[in-house]
Amino acid sequence: MVAGLVFVYNARSGMANALLDSAHKMLSPNTYECGLCAITHGVMGENRKWKAFRGSWGVSIEFLHSDEFPKKYPDCISSLNKWPKVFVSVNGELCNFLNREEIAKMQGQEDLILAIRQKYQAITEEGGSIV
């Protein structure tokens, strides 16, 4: 059974880190290391189109920072977890959904939303298997 998605940002949690990330995005956006955050959040907060999508989509979405993920999912840590990354929960197990390279190729919110819809539909049509 396919459940929700888990987004893991290539950023650390906390207010100080959020302020540093915002400054980095503003001053040197080409060197910012979290393509997912760059798509979903602007300098002043969550992007409107993205926020509207996730609020109306009807599938549970969990957001974690890179330092929060291993605490919440200690059994899912491996050297292959390069952030940012999106997982999908299938039969209670986290499986790769979008990797860092796929996210890096995206040009904006529309690309992310389209990829999520298409991949999620493909998985649910396949009866919960990752293709």
Secondary structure, DSSP 8 states (H G I E B T S, - for coil): -EEEEEEEESS--SHHHHHHHHHHHHH-GGG-S-HHHHHHEETTEE-HHHHHHHHHS-S-EEEEETTTHHHH-GGG--TT--SSEEEEEETTEEEEEE-HHHHHT--SHHHHHHHHHHHHHHHHHTTS---
